[in-house]
Amino acid sequence: MAILEGRVAIVTGAGRGIGKEEAIELARNGAKVVINDVGAHFDGTGADHTPSQQVADEIKAFGGEAVVNYESVSDFAGAKRIIECALDTFGELHIVVNNAGILRDRMIFNMAEEDFDAVINVHLKGTFNVSRHACAYFREANKAGKDLQPRIINTASDAGLLGNPGQANYGAAKAGIATMSIVIDMEMSRYGVACNCIAPLARTRLTVDATPSTAAIMGQTFEGDFDPFHPKHIAPLVAYLGSVEAGSIHGQVFRVGAGTVWGMQGWHSVAKISKKGFLTVEELSKRMQEELLPKLPPKEEITAVFTEIQF
Ligand SMILES: NC(=O)c1ccc[n+]([C@@H]2O[C@H](COP(=O)([O-])OP(=O)(O)OC[C@H]3O[C@@H](n4cnc5c(N)ncnc54)[C@H](O)[C@@H]3O)[C@@H](O)[C@H]2O)c1
């Protein structure tokens, strides 16, 4: 039996890129899938229903089940309708993949308020909106005695975990999503839910058209069978995390891409200075320089990952 047989999934932003491959992989593994996408340009403007319809058609062509939904994840009431779409069409909901995304890169001193708000609204608030309505449903279902084994898979980014110049809006949203995933898991595991988060690496319009720093590496073409940045590399992990079998995995963040899965760890203390009493400015000045700062490991840069990938 396929690993997701009988399960119903929502993938937001499933019309293109990573979300498209995730939706297809979920369907290939037996899930019925809601293909949610507004069909926006990478900056969030515009709306086109064609890409999501094509993904649904592709799934139906191999015998899978899919329905399209064009709600914006940024809209709280619209996000509820995405959940209702799954319930009305397929009668149940087990898996939510929050993947929809846009970019509006600017240095902090040039970033318009609108560019900050738009990115936060799609990523951080969108992830909240869809998760919030899904969790209300999962909690009620659990109380009613249903053993749904729900899974939420959110989408962060190295830009949020490590930081990236030009992406104060996006990085803040993605860091927030990683932490929100941990909090959702803490709150919802008692209702049978497992919530985890991925930080993907893939060639899409976000990494090629919208981000010059990654375009040089990710935009290149690869000879032979192994294309390290094909968005198909992301999808199997998402399908696995959506399965009943993955129920022991809680509140984790995995970087994924290029045939590799990395276990990521967030903020944790790595060194300290302390004293039984008040640390004065003079003591801090001396002891931070001499004892604390030398013990801090160098900061990992966002492009360092490219040196780890087997090309
Ligand atoms: N490509 C990468 O290497 C990479 C790296 C880190 C994180 N990510 C994240 O992965 C996710 C997918 O990105 P992608 O690279 O496939 O980009 P993409 O532009 O190919 O796909 C994003 C999709 O989200 C949809 N979308 C945008 N706003 C929406 C809204 N309000 N409601 C519903 N749908 C909406 C778009 O129409 C688009 O189809 C994003 O969250 C992105 O931030 C991607």
The ligand as a Gaussian input file, in Angstrom:
#p B3LYP/6-31G(d) Opt

LIG

0 1
 N       13.635000      27.663000      -4.085000
 C       14.395000      27.588000      -2.998000
 O       15.581000      27.199000      -3.038000
 C       13.825000      27.965000      -1.677000
 C       14.728000      28.145000      -0.622000
 C       14.220000      28.416000       0.637000
 C       12.842000      28.516000       0.818000
 N       11.997000      28.369000      -0.244000
 C       10.561000      28.476000       0.005000
 O        9.882000      27.431000      -0.673000
 C        8.545000      27.852000      -0.952000
 C        8.224000      27.628000      -2.412000
 O        9.015000      28.510000      -3.191000
 P        9.446000      28.230000      -4.703000
 O       10.907000      28.428000      -4.736000
 O        8.861000      26.956000      -5.197000
 O        8.790000      29.504000      -5.432000
 P        7.694000      29.666000      -6.620000
 O        7.597000      31.110000      -6.871000
 O        8.058000      28.767000      -7.750000
 O        6.347000      29.112000      -5.975000
 C        5.649000      29.809000      -4.979000
 C        4.160000      29.683000      -5.245000
 O        3.439000      30.328000      -4.187000
 C        2.291000      30.955000      -4.759000
 N        1.785000      32.023000      -3.894000
 C        2.329000      33.244000      -3.690000
 N        1.543000      33.969000      -2.863000
 C        0.497000      33.175000      -2.517000
 C       -0.627000      33.352000      -1.677000
 N       -0.831000      34.508000      -1.019000
 N       -1.516000      32.333000      -1.545000
 C       -1.324000      31.165000      -2.209000
 N       -0.283000      30.957000      -3.037000
 C        0.634000      31.933000      -3.174000
 C        2.814000      31.492000      -6.091000
 O        1.739000      31.766000      -6.983000
 C        3.737000      30.357000      -6.556000
 O        3.060000      29.448000      -7.386000
 C        8.470000      29.328000      -0.522000
 O        7.918000      29.408000       0.766000
 C        9.924000      29.743000      -0.499000
 O       10.144000      30.847000       0.331000
 C       12.453000      28.109000      -1.481000

